Amino acid sequence: MELGSAEHKQLLTKSILKVAVKTATMGFVIGFILMIPMFLRENAFSSGLFYAGIAIVIGSLSYSAYIAYQKYQRIVKPFVIND
């Protein structure tokens, strides 16, 4: 496999997406765990945990998208320009 080849770019993109999906999945898991008490009993504390869970899910999604975009710009983009 040669640097800058289509296979190389595909593997780089695949690895970047893999890291982004892992980051988003961790956020979903942690966020959902924090949301569970709201489904069992509704009170002020469980409502706070629910909103914290939503914030973690949204934050992890935006963070994983940002990291994936930055890695793509820094790693894959130079190979695309050289074509």
Biopython code that builds the backbone (N, CA, C, O; Angstrom):
import numpy as np
from Bio.PDB.StructureBuilder import StructureBuilder

atoms = [
    (1, "MET", "N", (0.846, -1.166, 0.000)),
    (1, "MET", "CA", (0.000, 0.000, 0.000)),
    (1, "MET", "C", (0.900, 1.241, 0.000)),
    (1, "MET", "O", (1.834, 1.357, 0.794)),
    (2, "GLU", "N", (0.598, 2.131, -0.885)),
    (2, "GLU", "CA", (1.399, 3.341, -1.043)),
    (2, "GLU", "C", (0.720, 4.512, -0.330)),
    (2, "GLU", "O", (-0.507, 4.609, -0.288)),
    (3, "LEU", "N", (1.539, 5.390, 0.224)),
    (3, "LEU", "CA", (0.982, 6.559, 0.888)),
    (3, "LEU", "C", (0.222, 7.410, -0.116)),
    (3, "LEU", "O", (0.721, 7.687, -1.207)),
    (4, "GLY", "N", (-0.981, 7.823, 0.251)),
    (4, "GLY", "CA", (-1.795, 8.640, -0.629)),
    (4, "GLY", "C", (-2.670, 7.853, -1.577)),
    (4, "GLY", "O", (-3.462, 8.444, -2.310)),
    (5, "SER", "N", (-2.552, 6.533, -1.586)),
    (5, "SER", "CA", (-3.393, 5.736, -2.465)),
    (5, "SER", "C", (-4.827, 5.723, -1.935)),
    (5, "SER", "O", (-5.086, 6.127, -0.802)),
    (6, "ALA", "N", (-5.742, 5.257, -2.763)),
    (6, "ALA", "CA", (-7.152, 5.210, -2.370)),
    (6, "ALA", "C", (-7.348, 4.299, -1.161)),
    (6, "ALA", "O", (-8.140, 4.605, -0.269)),
    (7, "GLU", "N", (-6.630, 3.185, -1.133)),
    (7, "GLU", "CA", (-6.749, 2.259, -0.006)),
    (7, "GLU", "C", (-6.230, 2.906, 1.281)),
    (7, "GLU", "O", (-6.818, 2.730, 2.349)),
    (8, "HIS", "N", (-5.138, 3.647, 1.177)),
    (8, "HIS", "CA", (-4.570, 4.323, 2.339)),
    (8, "HIS", "C", (-5.541, 5.362, 2.884)),
    (8, "HIS", "O", (-5.752, 5.433, 4.095)),
    (9, "LYS", "N", (-6.143, 6.176, 1.998)),
    (9, "LYS", "CA", (-7.112, 7.178, 2.429)),
    (9, "LYS", "C", (-8.332, 6.528, 3.066)),
    (9, "LYS", "O", (-8.880, 7.034, 4.046)),
    (10, "GLN", "N", (-8.749, 5.400, 2.498)),
    (10, "GLN", "CA", (-9.909, 4.689, 3.040)),
    (10, "GLN", "C", (-9.620, 4.165, 4.443)),
    (10, "GLN", "O", (-10.473, 4.260, 5.325)),
    (11, "LEU", "N", (-8.436, 3.619, 4.657)),
    (11, "LEU", "CA", (-8.073, 3.116, 5.977)),
    (11, "LEU", "C", (-7.944, 4.250, 6.996)),
    (11, "LEU", "O", (-8.347, 4.095, 8.148)),
    (12, "LEU", "N", (-7.391, 5.373, 6.581)),
    (12, "LEU", "CA", (-7.301, 6.524, 7.475)),
    (12, "LEU", "C", (-8.688, 7.027, 7.874)),
    (12, "LEU", "O", (-8.945, 7.298, 9.047)),
    (13, "THR", "N", (-9.569, 7.148, 6.899)),
    (13, "THR", "CA", (-10.926, 7.605, 7.167)),
    (13, "THR", "C", (-11.669, 6.617, 8.063)),
    (13, "THR", "O", (-12.405, 7.016, 8.965)),
    (14, "LYS", "N", (-11.471, 5.341, 7.809)),
    (14, "LYS", "CA", (-12.125, 4.307, 8.616)),
    (14, "LYS", "C", (-11.655, 4.368, 10.072)),
    (14, "LYS", "O", (-12.460, 4.225, 10.992)),
    (15, "SER", "N", (-10.371, 4.579, 10.277)),
    (15, "SER", "CA", (-9.857, 4.644, 11.650)),
    (15, "SER", "C", (-10.332, 5.911, 12.360)),
    (15, "SER", "O", (-10.587, 5.878, 13.563)),
    (16, "ILE", "N", (-10.454, 7.013, 11.645)),
    (16, "ILE", "CA", (-10.965, 8.245, 12.240)),
    (16, "ILE", "C", (-12.424, 8.062, 12.647)),
    (16, "ILE", "O", (-12.820, 8.475, 13.737)),
    (17, "LEU", "N", (-13.215, 7.451, 11.787)),
    (17, "LEU", "CA", (-14.621, 7.197, 12.113)),
    (17, "LEU", "C", (-14.766, 6.226, 13.279)),
    (17, "LEU", "O", (-15.681, 6.358, 14.092)),
    (18, "LYS", "N", (-13.874, 5.263, 13.359)),
    (18, "LYS", "CA", (-13.906, 4.296, 14.454)),
    (18, "LYS", "C", (-13.706, 4.997, 15.801)),
    (18, "LYS", "O", (-14.409, 4.704, 16.767)),
    (19, "VAL", "N", (-12.756, 5.912, 15.859)),
    (19, "VAL", "CA", (-12.504, 6.665, 17.093)),
    (19, "VAL", "C", (-13.707, 7.545, 17.430)),
    (19, "VAL", "O", (-14.097, 7.640, 18.594)),
    (20, "ALA", "N", (-14.296, 8.187, 16.424)),
    (20, "ALA", "CA", (-15.459, 9.047, 16.657)),
    (20, "ALA", "C", (-16.652, 8.246, 17.163)),
    (20, "ALA", "O", (-17.361, 8.694, 18.064)),
    (21, "VAL", "N", (-16.876, 7.079, 16.597)),
    (21, "VAL", "CA", (-17.995, 6.244, 17.035)),
    (21, "VAL", "C", (-17.773, 5.743, 18.460)),
    (21, "VAL", "O", (-18.720, 5.691, 19.245)),
    (22, "LYS", "N", (-16.559, 5.379, 18.804)),
    (22, "LYS", "CA", (-16.269, 4.949, 20.174)),
    (22, "LYS", "C", (-16.510, 6.073, 21.170)),
    (22, "LYS", "O", (-17.066, 5.842, 22.243)),
    (23, "THR", "N", (-16.099, 7.282, 20.825)),
    (23, "THR", "CA", (-16.302, 8.429, 21.703)),
    (23, "THR", "C", (-17.788, 8.709, 21.890)),
    (23, "THR", "O", (-18.241, 8.937, 23.012)),
    (24, "ALA", "N", (-18.546, 8.694, 20.801)),
    (24, "ALA", "CA", (-19.984, 8.947, 20.881)),
    (24, "ALA", "C", (-20.691, 7.843, 21.665)),
    (24, "ALA", "O", (-21.615, 8.122, 22.429)),
    (25, "THR", "N", (-20.265, 6.601, 21.483)),
    (25, "THR", "CA", (-20.873, 5.482, 22.204)),
    (25, "THR", "C", (-20.641, 5.593, 23.702)),
    (25, "THR", "O", (-21.547, 5.330, 24.493)),
    (26, "MET", "N", (-19.443, 5.977, 24.092)),
    (26, "MET", "CA", (-19.173, 6.167, 25.521)),
    (26, "MET", "C", (-20.082, 7.250, 26.096)),
    (26, "MET", "O", (-20.585, 7.100, 27.210)),
    (27, "GLY", "N", (-20.299, 8.323, 25.366)),
    (27, "GLY", "CA", (-21.190, 9.386, 25.818)),
    (27, "GLY", "C", (-22.625, 8.920, 25.929)),
    (27, "GLY", "O", (-23.327, 9.279, 26.874)),
    (28, "PHE", "N", (-23.075, 8.106, 24.949)),
    (28, "PHE", "CA", (-24.429, 7.558, 25.011)),
    (28, "PHE", "C", (-24.612, 6.678, 26.234)),
    (28, "PHE", "O", (-25.623, 6.778, 26.930)),
    (29, "VAL", "N", (-23.646, 5.821, 26.498)),
    (29, "VAL", "CA", (-23.753, 4.897, 27.630)),
    (29, "VAL", "C", (-23.805, 5.665, 28.944)),
    (29, "VAL", "O", (-24.684, 5.424, 29.771)),
    (30, "ILE", "N", (-22.876, 6.580, 29.139)),
    (30, "ILE", "CA", (-22.837, 7.349, 30.383)),
    (30, "ILE", "C", (-24.098, 8.209, 30.518)),
    (30, "ILE", "O", (-24.689, 8.285, 31.595)),
    (31, "GLY", "N", (-24.502, 8.852, 29.427)),
    (31, "GLY", "CA", (-25.705, 9.684, 29.457)),
    (31, "GLY", "C", (-26.954, 8.887, 29.759)),
    (31, "GLY", "O", (-27.801, 9.329, 30.535)),
    (32, "PHE", "N", (-27.081, 7.711, 29.152)),
    (32, "PHE", "CA", (-28.263, 6.881, 29.388)),
    (32, "PHE", "C", (-28.299, 6.372, 30.829)),
    (32, "PHE", "O", (-29.367, 6.296, 31.436)),
    (33, "ILE", "N", (-27.139, 6.025, 31.372)),
    (33, "ILE", "CA", (-27.093, 5.581, 32.769)),
    (33, "ILE", "C", (-27.579, 6.697, 33.693)),
    (33, "ILE", "O", (-28.276, 6.429, 34.671)),
    (34, "LEU", "N", (-27.219, 7.934, 33.392)),
    (34, "LEU", "CA", (-27.683, 9.048, 34.203)),
    (34, "LEU", "C", (-29.178, 9.321, 34.012)),
    (34, "LEU", "O", (-29.817, 9.886, 34.900)),
    (35, "MET", "N", (-29.741, 8.930, 32.872)),
    (35, "MET", "CA", (-31.168, 9.156, 32.613)),
    (35, "MET", "C", (-32.075, 8.121, 33.268)),
    (35, "MET", "O", (-33.263, 8.387, 33.450)),
    (36, "ILE", "N", (-31.561, 6.967, 33.621)),
    (36, "ILE", "CA", (-32.380, 5.872, 34.140)),
    (36, "ILE", "C", (-33.201, 6.258, 35.378)),
    (36, "ILE", "O", (-34.376, 5.894, 35.427)),
    (37, "PRO", "N", (-32.671, 6.962, 36.371)),
    (37, "PRO", "CA", (-33.499, 7.279, 37.551)),
    (37, "PRO", "C", (-34.766, 8.066, 37.225)),
    (37, "PRO", "O", (-35.766, 7.933, 37.930)),
    (38, "MET", "N", (-34.744, 8.879, 36.177)),
    (38, "MET", "CA", (-35.932, 9.641, 35.801)),
    (38, "MET", "C", (-37.050, 8.721, 35.335)),
    (38, "MET", "O", (-38.226, 9.029, 35.527)),
    (39, "PHE", "N", (-36.697, 7.593, 34.726)),
    (39, "PHE", "CA", (-37.706, 6.650, 34.266)),
    (39, "PHE", "C", (-38.309, 5.857, 35.423)),
    (39, "PHE", "O", (-39.448, 5.399, 35.332)),
    (40, "LEU", "N", (-37.564, 5.694, 36.493)),
    (40, "LEU", "CA", (-38.039, 4.919, 37.636)),
    (40, "LEU", "C", (-38.849, 5.765, 38.620)),
    (40, "LEU", "O", (-39.916, 5.347, 39.070)),
    (41, "ARG", "N", (-38.349, 6.937, 38.948)),
    (41, "ARG", "CA", (-39.026, 7.813, 39.907)),
    (41, "ARG", "C", (-38.732, 9.259, 39.524)),
    (41, "ARG", "O", (-37.586, 9.638, 39.282)),
    (42, "GLU", "N", (-39.783, 10.044, 39.476)),
    (42, "GLU", "CA", (-39.603, 11.425, 39.071)),
    (42, "GLU", "C", (-39.547, 12.331, 40.302)),
    (42, "GLU", "O", (-40.524, 12.476, 41.038)),
    (43, "ASN", "N", (-38.386, 12.930, 40.501)),
    (43, "ASN", "CA", (-38.214, 13.954, 41.531)),
    (43, "ASN", "C", (-37.147, 14.926, 41.051)),
    (43, "ASN", "O", (-36.637, 14.795, 39.938)),
    (44, "ALA", "N", (-36.814, 15.890, 41.881)),
    (44, "ALA", "CA", (-35.886, 16.941, 41.450)),
    (44, "ALA", "C", (-34.494, 16.385, 41.160)),
    (44, "ALA", "O", (-33.848, 16.800, 40.198)),
    (45, "PHE", "N", (-34.037, 15.457, 41.978)),
    (45, "PHE", "CA", (-32.701, 14.900, 41.777)),
    (45, "PHE", "C", (-32.623, 14.102, 40.473)),
    (45, "PHE", "O", (-31.667, 14.239, 39.710)),
    (46, "SER", "N", (-33.638, 13.266, 40.226)),
    (46, "SER", "CA", (-33.618, 12.468, 38.995)),
    (46, "SER", "C", (-33.789, 13.355, 37.765)),
    (46, "SER", "O", (-33.262, 13.047, 36.696)),
    (47, "SER", "N", (-34.519, 14.446, 37.915)),
    (47, "SER", "CA", (-34.638, 15.386, 36.798)),
    (47, "SER", "C", (-33.291, 16.028, 36.491)),
    (47, "SER", "O", (-32.936, 16.207, 35.326)),
    (48, "GLY", "N", (-32.547, 16.372, 37.526)),
    (48, "GLY", "CA", (-31.213, 16.932, 37.324)),
    (48, "GLY", "C", (-30.276, 15.951, 36.650)),
    (48, "GLY", "O", (-29.512, 16.316, 35.756)),
    (49, "LEU", "N", (-30.342, 14.694, 37.090)),
    (49, "LEU", "CA", (-29.518, 13.662, 36.445)),
    (49, "LEU", "C", (-29.919, 13.468, 34.982)),
    (49, "LEU", "O", (-29.069, 13.254, 34.117)),
    (50, "PHE", "N", (-31.225, 13.546, 34.717)),
    (50, "PHE", "CA", (-31.715, 13.398, 33.351)),
    (50, "PHE", "C", (-31.145, 14.489, 32.453)),
    (50, "PHE", "O", (-30.676, 14.211, 31.349)),
    (51, "TYR", "N", (-31.186, 15.727, 32.928)),
    (51, "TYR", "CA", (-30.647, 16.835, 32.136)),
    (51, "TYR", "C", (-29.125, 16.738, 31.998)),
    (51, "TYR", "O", (-28.567, 17.107, 30.964)),
    (52, "ALA", "N", (-28.471, 16.249, 33.023)),
    (52, "ALA", "CA", (-27.027, 16.029, 32.924)),
    (52, "ALA", "C", (-26.729, 14.945, 31.885)),
    (52, "ALA", "O", (-25.765, 15.062, 31.128)),
    (53, "GLY", "N", (-27.547, 13.900, 31.846)),
    (53, "GLY", "CA", (-27.379, 12.839, 30.850)),
    (53, "GLY", "C", (-27.559, 13.363, 29.437)),
    (53, "GLY", "O", (-26.795, 13.018, 28.535)),
    (54, "ILE", "N", (-28.578, 14.205, 29.246)),
    (54, "ILE", "CA", (-28.798, 14.803, 27.928)),
    (54, "ILE", "C", (-27.604, 15.670, 27.535)),
    (54, "ILE", "O", (-27.159, 15.637, 26.388)),
    (55, "ALA", "N", (-27.091, 16.441, 28.485)),
    (55, "ALA", "CA", (-25.935, 17.296, 28.198)),
    (55, "ALA", "C", (-24.719, 16.460, 27.824)),
    (55, "ALA", "O", (-23.965, 16.829, 26.923)),
    (56, "ILE", "N", (-24.524, 15.341, 28.506)),
    (56, "ILE", "CA", (-23.386, 14.469, 28.197)),
    (56, "ILE", "C", (-23.539, 13.852, 26.815)),
    (56, "ILE", "O", (-22.564, 13.769, 26.067)),
    (57, "VAL", "N", (-24.745, 13.418, 26.462)),
    (57, "VAL", "CA", (-24.963, 12.827, 25.135)),
    (57, "VAL", "C", (-24.705, 13.865, 24.048)),
    (57, "VAL", "O", (-24.000, 13.582, 23.079)),
    (58, "ILE", "N", (-25.262, 15.050, 24.196)),
    (58, "ILE", "CA", (-25.069, 16.106, 23.192)),
    (58, "ILE", "C", (-23.599, 16.535, 23.143)),
    (58, "ILE", "O", (-23.043, 16.752, 22.067)),
    (59, "GLY", "N", (-22.987, 16.653, 24.307)),
    (59, "GLY", "CA", (-21.578, 17.039, 24.352)),
    (59, "GLY", "C", (-20.670, 16.016, 23.716)),
    (59, "GLY", "O", (-19.736, 16.374, 22.998)),
    (60, "SER", "N", (-20.929, 14.745, 23.967)),
    (60, "SER", "CA", (-20.075, 13.708, 23.380)),
    (60, "SER", "C", (-20.262, 13.622, 21.871)),
    (60, "SER", "O", (-19.305, 13.366, 21.141)),
    (61, "LEU", "N", (-21.498, 13.837, 21.396)),
    (61, "LEU", "CA", (-21.726, 13.844, 19.950)),
    (61, "LEU", "C", (-20.995, 14.999, 19.280)),
    (61, "LEU", "O", (-20.349, 14.820, 18.248)),
    (62, "SER", "N", (-21.098, 16.180, 19.871)),
    (62, "SER", "CA", (-20.417, 17.323, 19.265)),
    (62, "SER", "C", (-18.898, 17.191, 19.383)),
    (62, "SER", "O", (-18.172, 17.568, 18.463)),
    (63, "TYR", "N", (-18.413, 16.660, 20.503)),
    (63, "TYR", "CA", (-16.974, 16.472, 20.674)),
    (63, "TYR", "C", (-16.434, 15.442, 19.677)),
    (63, "TYR", "O", (-15.373, 15.645, 19.088)),
    (64, "SER", "N", (-17.161, 14.342, 19.491)),
    (64, "SER", "CA", (-16.676, 13.323, 18.557)),
    (64, "SER", "C", (-16.699, 13.843, 17.120)),
    (64, "SER", "O", (-15.808, 13.525, 16.333)),
    (65, "ALA", "N", (-17.707, 14.638, 16.774)),
    (65, "ALA", "CA", (-17.743, 15.227, 15.432)),
    (65, "ALA", "C", (-16.598, 16.217, 15.244)),
    (65, "ALA", "O", (-15.977, 16.259, 14.181)),
    (66, "TYR", "N", (-16.323, 17.002, 16.264)),
    (66, "TYR", "CA", (-15.229, 17.973, 16.194)),
    (66, "TYR", "C", (-13.877, 17.271, 16.058)),
    (66, "TYR", "O", (-13.050, 17.662, 15.234)),
    (67, "ILE", "N", (-13.660, 16.248, 16.857)),
    (67, "ILE", "CA", (-12.398, 15.508, 16.798)),
    (67, "ILE", "C", (-12.233, 14.827, 15.432)),
    (67, "ILE", "O", (-11.147, 14.849, 14.853)),
    (68, "ALA", "N", (-13.307, 14.226, 14.925)),
    (68, "ALA", "CA", (-13.229, 13.565, 13.620)),
    (68, "ALA", "C", (-12.918, 14.583, 12.526)),
    (68, "ALA", "O", (-12.107, 14.311, 11.640)),
    (69, "TYR", "N", (-13.550, 15.744, 12.579)),
    (69, "TYR", "CA", (-13.294, 16.778, 11.576)),
    (69, "TYR", "C", (-11.848, 17.274, 11.648)),
    (69, "TYR", "O", (-11.190, 17.435, 10.620)),
    (70, "GLN", "N", (-11.363, 17.513, 12.857)),
    (70, "GLN", "CA", (-9.994, 17.986, 13.022)),
    (70, "GLN", "C", (-8.985, 16.955, 12.536)),
    (70, "GLN", "O", (-8.018, 17.308, 11.861)),
    (71, "LYS", "N", (-9.197, 15.687, 12.869)),
    (71, "LYS", "CA", (-8.281, 14.641, 12.416)),
    (71, "LYS", "C", (-8.326, 14.506, 10.900)),
    (71, "LYS", "O", (-7.291, 14.306, 10.264)),
    (72, "TYR", "N", (-9.514, 14.613, 10.318)),
    (72, "TYR", "CA", (-9.624, 14.526, 8.867)),
    (72, "TYR", "C", (-8.851, 15.671, 8.213)),
    (72, "TYR", "O", (-8.103, 15.460, 7.258)),
    (73, "GLN", "N", (-9.039, 16.883, 8.737)),
    (73, "GLN", "CA", (-8.350, 18.042, 8.173)),
    (73, "GLN", "C", (-6.837, 17.916, 8.291)),
    (73, "GLN", "O", (-6.105, 18.309, 7.382)),
    (74, "ARG", "N", (-6.368, 17.370, 9.406)),
    (74, "ARG", "CA", (-4.930, 17.296, 9.655)),
    (74, "ARG", "C", (-4.271, 16.094, 8.982)),
    (74, "ARG", "O", (-3.121, 16.196, 8.556)),
    (75, "ILE", "N", (-4.963, 14.962, 8.872)),
    (75, "ILE", "CA", (-4.333, 13.740, 8.385)),
    (75, "ILE", "C", (-4.699, 13.408, 6.942)),
    (75, "ILE", "O", (-3.812, 13.168, 6.123)),
    (76, "VAL", "N", (-5.981, 13.390, 6.621)),
    (76, "VAL", "CA", (-6.424, 12.908, 5.304)),
    (76, "VAL", "C", (-6.386, 14.019, 4.265)),
    (76, "VAL", "O", (-6.043, 13.762, 3.111)),
    (77, "LYS", "N", (-6.720, 15.220, 4.632)),
    (77, "LYS", "CA", (-6.803, 16.317, 3.671)),
    (77, "LYS", "C", (-5.507, 16.549, 2.895)),
    (77, "LYS", "O", (-5.588, 16.789, 1.690)),
    (78, "PRO", "N", (-4.332, 16.494, 3.492)),
    (78, "PRO", "CA", (-3.106, 16.683, 2.686)),
    (78, "PRO", "C", (-2.931, 15.637, 1.575)),
    (78, "PRO", "O", (-2.359, 15.939, 0.528)),
    (79, "PHE", "N", (-3.414, 14.428, 1.794)),
    (79, "PHE", "CA", (-3.305, 13.413, 0.755)),
    (79, "PHE", "C", (-4.302, 13.682, -0.374)),
    (79, "PHE", "O", (-4.021, 13.358, -1.528)),
    (80, "VAL", "N", (-5.452, 14.264, -0.063)),
    (80, "VAL", "CA", (-6.451, 14.551, -1.076)),
    (80, "VAL", "C", (-5.977, 15.686, -1.982)),
    (80, "VAL", "O", (-6.232, 15.650, -3.186)),
    (81, "ILE", "N", (-5.304, 16.679, -1.440)),
    (81, "ILE", "CA", (-4.828, 17.825, -2.215)),
    (81, "ILE", "C", (-3.745, 17.394, -3.208)),
    (81, "ILE", "O", (-3.635, 17.961, -4.294)),
    (82, "ASN", "N", (-2.957, 16.404, -2.839)),
    (82, "ASN", "CA", (-1.846, 15.981, -3.707)),
    (82, "ASN", "C", (-2.296, 15.152, -4.900)),
    (82, "ASN", "O", (-1.472, 14.827, -5.754)),
    (83, "ASP", "N", (-3.577, 14.798, -4.991)),
    (83, "ASP", "CA", (-4.022, 13.953, -6.121)),
    (83, "ASP", "C", (-3.981, 14.688, -7.417)),
    (83, "ASP", "O", (-4.321, 14.124, -8.457)),
]
sb = StructureBuilder()
sb.init_structure("model")
sb.init_model(0)
sb.init_chain("A")
sb.init_seg("    ")
for serial, (resi, resn, name, xyz) in enumerate(atoms, 1):
    if name == "N":
        sb.init_residue(resn, " ", resi, " ")
    sb.init_atom(name, np.array(xyz, "f"), 0.0, 1.0, " ", f" {name:<3s}", serial, name[0])
structure = sb.get_structure()
